[in-house]
Amino acid sequence: MSQQPLGLLPEIVAMQSDFAAIRQHIHQYPELGFEERETSKLVATYLRQWGYQVHEGVGATGVVGVLKAGEGTRAIGLRADMDALPIEEDNGLPYQSKHIGKMHACGHDGHTATLLCAARYLAEHRSFNGTLNLIFQPAEETLGGALRMIEDGLFERFPCDAVYALHNAPGLPVGCFSARSGTLGASSDQAVIRLIGQGGHGAMPHLARDPIVAAAEMVLALQTIVSRSIAATEAAVITVGALNAGDAPNVIPAHATLKLSIRAVDPQVRAQLKQRINEVAQGVAMIHGMDLEMDYRPLVSCLNNSETETLLARRVITELVGQKNLLTSPGKSSFGSEDFAWMLERKPGCYVAIGNGDGAATGCEVHALHNPGYDFNDQVIAYGASYWARLVQTYLV
């Protein structure tokens, strides 16, 4: 006979509307990465009211709240991201963004409000034994905020035995979670390739060295890397997201620039992609008599959940909502990237997905993340905050 789920914490359910209002306020005033000054100030103000030791300016605009209870020596870190995206909102909400060209299109407003809700509950009850570190992170969307906090001494100043994060998942019903160990997200690198030729008149191409022709061949040649250099059993993506050259139909420009996004879910494949991109670019440039400049920028590694911490997350979720509402099957790794990977490189932990709704209850269209019509579902706050609270109570015993 299966165990009856404990359900949501009643005190958190009672607070949900208050934190939905906080979430909607944050939604109206979105701030991009490393610009989260007002959001950080709001977070810090609430944490101080509830008795946390508050540290602002960690990694530029990050905030860490510390709360200790009992004599326990263990410490846990819970992370929420705060930044918005450079997207023009288009959903007609009464609390729509007041900052033109910026919106919370990924639910970081909801992640922040959810962790704040759990923070208040845990401060009021102190029902754990150890140290709780709440990490409110800037600049997740640019894949730089977590590393910036780490470089600012995050784990030296606020030691953690394990770190956890959650992210809302449109299409997954409210009340459902997904938690599995291993690789969840891809590494993400970028490359800027500049081909330098010789400009000339469009009527006399033989007197020039045309970088557009070379760039066109390079776009196609780069696509052969995944199909011919990477094993069919592996996965990788090379996307040329921008090709900029010239601005007149009768003028051959002197240079062309390609901008690449490179992703993999295996570190060896990631290294292989870098090597082959360099070889292909050099080869195409040489054939066309071009000079080549390349700026290859590693952004973030693969997101990997550790086994022990994931098992604990599953246990807590099962106790909270029941086994039927927990997805644990391996499935496919996402080729999206998440800079919580930087924290998981240094500490064991688990990144969990929480359902943002599948539209069944409302009959409304479900908008994907990074969509102008997206909005965080405020019903999720009670589920996420209850998960956070029970996780802390279970980990810090």
C-alpha positions, -999 to +999 in steps of 0.1 A: +000+000+000+015+033-011+021+060+015-004+088+016+013+121+005+017+147+032+004+175+010+012+212+010+021+229+042-011+247+053+008+278+065+024+282+031-010+277+013-023+305+035+005+328+024+003+320-013-018+350-023+006+374-005+036+360-024+016+360-056+013+398-051+050+400-046+056+380-077+034+402-098+051+433-085+085+419-095+069+410-129+060+446-135+095+458-129+118+434-147+155+439-146+181+423-169+213+405-157+234+424-133+208+452-133+186+436-106+191+464-081+154+470-072+147+432-071+177+426-049+167+454-026+132+440-023+146+405-015+171+419+011+144+439+028+121+410+033+148+387+045+159+412+071+124+416+083+123+378+089+155+377+108+181+365+082+216+377+081+216+395+047+246+399+024+240+422-006+262+427-037+274+391-039+285+387-075+274+423-083+237+422-076+233+389-059+218+385-024+225+357+002+203+353+033+217+331+061+196+316+089+209+292+116+189+270+139+199+245+165+235+232+168+237+213+135+269+216+115+255+209+081+245+236+056+223+237+026+221+262-002+188+270-021+191+291-053+166+313-071+174+334-102+161+370-104+169+383-139+145+390-168+149+389-206+151+415-233+117+406-247+087+428-253+058+414-233+026+406-252-001+389-230-024+417-218-019+410-181-030+436-156+005+434-141+023+435-175+059+448-176+063+485-172+098+484-186+096+485-224+115+457-241+120+437-209+099+410-193+100+380-170+095+355-198+112+326-179+095+327-145+124+341-125+099+364-108+081+332-097+113+315-086+122+345-064+087+348-049+086+310-042+119+310-023+109+341-004+077+323+006+097+293+019+121+318+036+093+333+056+079+299+067+114+286+077+122+318+097+089+316+116+092+279+124+130+273+127+121+236+122+156+225+111+190+220+126+219+236+108+225+265+084+203+276+056+218+297+028+193+313+005+211+323-028+193+349-049+213+349-081+216+375-108+222+371-146+212+334-152+200+342-187+235+353-198+250+323-181+273+344-160+256+352-127+264+319-108+301+320-118+303+357-107+289+348-073+313+319-070+343+341-079+331+365-053+336+338-027+301+324-025+310+290-011+339+302+010+318+329+027+286+307+028+297+271+030+272+246+016+273+208+018+248+207-011+230+231-033+195+229-049+175+248-075+142+245-092+127+258-125+092+260-137+082+238-166+053+249-189+034+218-201+039+199-169+007+200-147+008+220-115+016+198-086+040+176-107+078+175-104+106+161-124+138+150-107+165+127-121+202+123-117+229+127-144+230+152-173+200+174-177+213+204-197+239+210-223+271+229-222+270+263-240+298+280-258+299+308-283+323+317-311+327+348-331+346+342-364+358+371-385+369+366-421+390+394-434+393+396-472+397+425-496+368+447-506+361+457-542+335+466-569+307+441-574+314+442-611+350+431-607+351+403-581+384+390-595+401+421-581+387+414-546+388+386-520+351+381-512+344+372-475+307+366-482+314+336-504+339+323-479+313+329-451+286+310-470+309+280-475+319+281-439+282+280-427+277+248-447+311+233-437+304+239-400+272+218-403+293+188-414+310+187-380+280+172-362+270+149-391+305+136-399+329+143-369+306+134-340+295+098-334+259+092-343+253+079-307+263+114-293+245+147-295+257+181-304+245+214-319+263+241-339+241+270-348+252+300-369+229+326-354+243+356-372+262+364-404+270+400-409+287+414-440+284+444-463+254+467-469+254+475-506+245+452-535+273+464-557+301+464-532+321+434-520+329+441-483+363+437-467+351+414-439+323+391-427+314+380-392+298+347-381+284+342-346+280+306-334+262+289-305+278+255-297+262+229-274+269+194-262+259+170-233+293+153-230+326+171-221+346+151-246+322+160-274+324+196-263+362+196-266+359+178-300+335+205-313+360+233-304+388+215-322+369+208-353+353+243-355+388+258-354+401+233-381+371+239-404+373+277-400+410+278-407+406+255-437+379+275-454+397+308-447+429+294-463+411+281-494+396+316-500+427+336-492+412+351-461+427+361-428+409+347-398+402+360-363+383+338-339+370+345-303+359+312-288+341+317-255+333+289-231+301+299-212+289+270-190+294+233-187+267+205-187+242+205-159+247+173-138+226+163-108+244+141-083+228+108-073+225+111-035+211+146-036+186+137-063+174+107-043+168+130-014+148+155-036+127+126-050+120+114-014+108+148-004+087+153-035+071+119-031+062+127+005+048+160-006+027+151-037+029+113-041+048+090-064+024+095-093+033+132-095+071+126-097+088+120-130+121+102-127+126+085-161+158+094-179+142+109-209+162+132-231+187+158-219+177+193-228+199+213-251+190+244-231+218+256-208+216+266-171+243+283-152+234+265-120+258+241-136+287+262-122+274+256-087+269+218-094+305+216-106+317+227-071+290+212-049+267+181-051+231+190-056+199+187-077+181+209-102+143+201-102+116+210-126+082+220-112+050+220-133+038+254-144+005+240-159-006+222-190-036+243-197-060+215-189-076+233-159-081+266-176-083+257-213-058+284-220-029+281-243+004+272-226+032+295-237+068+282-237+096+299-218+111+329-235+078+336-253+062+371-252+030+355-240+044+335-211+035+341-175+045+322-143+015+304-127+010+317-092-005+284-081+030+269-083+042+291-054+026+269-027+040+237-043+075+251-047+077+267-013+064+235+004+091+216-014+118+240-003+106+239+033+103+201+035+137+197+018+154+219+044+136+201+072+147+167+058+183+177+050+191+196+082+180+172+109 
